[in-house]
C-alpha cells in the first residue's frame, strides 16, 4: 500500500507538467514516437504539454496540427539555429515566431563548441546526430561549426535574434554553446529584457558547467534545465544532478527529458523516473512540483 501511495504522489507531480525538450517525429533522424503518439501519451500521463525539438527544422507547424487534433494539451513549436535553417538567421527566427514558435535554441550539434568536443572525445557509441554529421562531412556537405562570438563579442545577427526573442516573449535556450558563449549570451539577453532564459542541459559533456557557474547564471536570471537523458546515458551521474539542483535551487531549475531516441524510454516514462529518483533522494514534493509544473508552466504559458 505504501509503494502504491508513493506512486500516486509521483504521478501527481506530472499532472499539469510540461516537458520542454522532446525529440519526436517525423524528423530526419529516427525517433521512438511521432507527435500524435506523444500527444496521446501526454494525455494519459496527465501532463499539460511538451516542446517539439528538431535539430533541423522549425516545428511550429507540427505543433499547430497537434493542438488542433488534441486541444486539451499544448504542443510547443521551436527552432534550433543550425545550418539547415541558415544558422544564426534572424529572418528564420522572425518567421518561426510569427508561426507561433515559442522556443529558440541556439546551435546544437552544429555549434563550433560541439564540433570541437566531438572531435576531441569521439565516443565509442555515436549519438544519433553524429552518424549523420559524419556522413555529411565525408560528402563535403558539412560547413564549419557555428559560434555566436566574433572577437569575443556577440555577432550582430545574434543581437538581432535576441531582439526578436524579446519582442515575441519567446524562450531563449543556450543549446550546445561553450561556457564563454553562454555567459555572454545570458548577460546580453538580460540586458535586452528577455524574461525567459534556459541554460540547456548544463551538465552535458560539451557544456560542462560547474555548479558554481550554474548558480551564477541562475542569479543572472536563467533557469537550469536538467535533462533525464544526461544521467540516464551516463554522461553524468544522478548524484551530481541532485547536488547541482540543490546548489542552484528548485526555484531556478526545470526538469526535461531530451528523449525520443529509438532505444530510450518514452518521454513521460523518463520524466516519471526523474521525479521518482528525486523524491527518493531527499527532495520534497513541492520542490519537484516547482520544477515540473510551476517553472515550466511559466516558461510555456506566460
N, C-alpha and C positions, 0 to 999 in steps of 0.2 A: 504493500500500500504506500509506503514512504517513497519508493522509487517512482511510482505512478504519479504521486503528488509533485515530485521534483520535475518529472517530465512535463506535467501541465504548466508548471511555472516557466520552464524553458520555452514551451510553445507560446505562452502568453507574451513572452519578450520578442516574439516575431510578429505578433498581432499589431498591424499598423506600421511595420518596419519597411524601409527601403534598402535594397542592395544596389548601390550606385555604380557598380563595376562588374558587369556580366558580359561574357563573350558568347552571345547567341548567334545562330544562323538565321537566314542564309548569309554566308560570308565566303571570302576567298579561301580561308582555312577551314578544315573540317571542324565541326562543332558537335557537342553532345546533344544539343537540342536547338530547335528553332524558336522564333519569337512566340508563335502560337502555343507551342508546348510549354514555354516558360510562363506565359500568361495563365494557363490552366494550373500549373504548379504553384504559382504565386497565390492564386485564389484559394487553393486548398490549404496552403500554409497560413492563410490569414494575413499575408503581407499586403502592403499597400501599393508597391510598385518597384521598378528596377530601372537602372540605367543601361542602355544598349551600347556596348563599346565595340567598335570595329577599328582595327588599325588602318583600314584602307579607305573607308567611305563615311560620309555623313549618314547618321541613322535616324534623322528627324522624320523622314518619310515613312520608315518602318514603324516608328513609334506612333505616328498618326493612325496607321492601319490597325495596329494592335489596340489602340484606345477606342477606335470605332467598333471593333469586334468585341472588346471587353471593357466597356465604360466604367465598370466597377473597380478597375485598377488603373494605375498610371505608369505607362511606359515612357521613358525619358530619352529623347534623342540627344546625340552628341557628335562631336567631330574631333578627330585626332590629327594634329598638324604634321603628318608625314608626307613623303614625296608624292603619294597618289592624289593628294588634294592641293598640291603646289607648295607644300611645306609651310613656311611662315607667311601665309597668304591671307591678308586682311579681307579680300573680297570673298574668299571661301567662308570665313567666319561670319561676315555680314549676311551672306545668303543662308548659312545654317541658322543663324539667329532669326532671320525673317521667316524661316520654315519651321520655327518652334524648337530648335535645339536648345538644350539647357546647359550642357557641359562642354567646355573646350579643354581638351587635353593638349598640352604641348607635345613635341615629338616623342614617340615611344621607341619602337625598335629602330627608327631612322635617326634618333638622336646621336650626335657625334660621341657623346659620353657612353651610350650603349654599344656603339660600334667598337670603341676603344676597349671597353671592358670585355666584350665578347672575343676580340682578337687576343687579348692577354690571357683570359681564363676560359678557353674553349671547353665547355662541359662535355663529358662523355656522352650523355644523353642530350641531344639537341632539343631546345624548345621548339614548338611548332613553327613559330615565326622564323626561326633561324634556318630551317630547312629551305624555306622559300627564299630567304635572304641570300643563302649561299648559291642557290640555283640561279638567281638573278645576277649575282656577282660574277659567276662563271660565264654568263652570257653577255657580260659587259653592260648590263641594264641597270645597275645599282649605282646611283650618284653617291657622292661623299655624304658623310653624316652631317646632320643639321645642328648648328649651335645658335643660341639666341643672342650671343655676345659678339661684339666687334670692338677690338681694342679695349676690352674689359667693360664696355658699356653695352646696354641693351640696344639691339638693332632698331632702326626706325620702324620697320614692319612690326616688330613686337610691340612697340609703343602704340601703334595704330590698332593692333589687335586688343590690347588692354583697354583702350578707349571704347571699342565696340562691346567688349565684355561688360564694362561698367554701364554703358548706355542701356543695354538689354538686361542687366541684372543677371548675367549668366554665372555659372560656376567655373572658376579657373582652377585647373588641375595641372600639377607640375610634371606628371608623367615620368620619363626616364632621364631627366636632366641631371647635370652634375651638381654637387653641393654649391659651388660658386654661382652657377646659373640660378639655382633655386633661391638662394638668398637674395640675389639681385632682383629676380622676378617678383618675389613676395614683397620686398620693400617698395618697389615701384608700383605694384598693384595696390598696396595700401595707400600710397601717395595719390593714386588716381581713383580712389574711392570705390574700389572693388570690395564688396562686402563678403563674398563667399569664395574663399581660397582653400583648396585642398592640396596637401602635400601627399602625392600618390605613393603608396607603399614605401614609407621612409626607411624600412629595414630591408628592402630589396637589394641584392648584392651590388648592382651597378650604381645605386643611390647611396646606400650605406651611411645614413645619418646617425650619429651617436644620439643617445637620449638627451644629452645636454643641447645638442644642435636642434633636435626636435622641439625641445622646450622653448628655445629661443624663437623659433618660427611660430610656435603656438602663441607666445607672448606678443608677437607682431600682429597676430590676428588670424593665423591659419589653423585649419583643422588637420590633424594627422589621420591618414586613412590606413588602418591596419587590415590587411587582406588575409583571408584564410589560407590561400594557396602558398603564401611565403613560408610559414612554418610547416604546413602540410607536405610541401615538396622538399622540406629540409634545407631551404635556403637560409633559414634562421631557426631558432628553437622556440618552443612555446614559452619556456621560462623567460627568454629575452623579450618576447612580446608582452608578457604580463608585467615585467619590470618597466618596459617603456611606457605602457599605458598608465601605470601607477605614477610614474615620474611626470609625464605630461599632464595627466588628469583626464578623466572621462568627459569633462566639460568641453575639452578641445579635441576630442577623438571621435572617429566614426568607425564602424565595422563594415567591411565589404568582403566579397569572396574572391573576385578575379577568376571565377570559374566559368566553365563552358568547354574546357578541353575534353576530347572524347574519352580519355581514360580517368577523368576525375569524377568526384561525386556531383550530383545535381546541385545547383547553387543554393537552393533552400535547405538542402541537407548539410551543406558545408556551413551555412550560417547557423543552423541549429547546433552543430558540433562546436562551433566557435563559442556560442552562448553557453553551452553546457560546460565547456572547459573553463570559461571564466568563472562561472558560479562555483565550480568545484575547486577553484584556486583562489578563493578569498574575496572575489568581487561581489558586491551587493546587487540585488535585483534592480534597484533604482539606478545604479551606476551603468549597468548593462542597458537598461531601457533608455538612458540618456544617449548612448552611443548607437543603438539600433533604430530607435524611433524618433526621439526628440531632435537630435542633431541632424540626422538625415532628412527628417521632415522639414526642418528649417531650410536646409540647402535646396531641397526639391520643390518646395511649395511657395516660399516667400518671394 
